[in-house]
Amino acid sequence: MPNSLTGRFIIKDVRDQKPNEFLFGCSERIVASYEFTRLLDFFRDQGWDIEFMDERCLPKDYHGDRIRGYVITRKKDA
C-alpha cells in the first residue's frame, strides 16, 4: 500500500524463491537470446503458462541491473 505522503511503497514481506520461479540477471544475457525465447515458446506450446514477475518486486543484480523473473505453471484445462 503506498504511503500517502511520499507515494513510495514499504516492503512488508521477504520470501524465499518458489520452485516454479526462475530469476536471471541481465548480465547473463540469456533473456535476450533467440534460443531462450524459443525455449519459452516450446514450453508454452506444451501447455505451460509463463508469466513475467513484476520487476518492482525483484532485486537488482551485482551490476545494478534489474533481474528478470519468470513464473511457470501448468495451464488449466478449459
Buried (B, 14 or more C-beta within 10 A) or exposed (E): EEEEEEEEEEEEEEEEEEEEEBBBBBEBEEBEEEEBEEEBEEEEEEEBEBEEBEEEEBEEBEEEEEBBBBEBEEEEEE
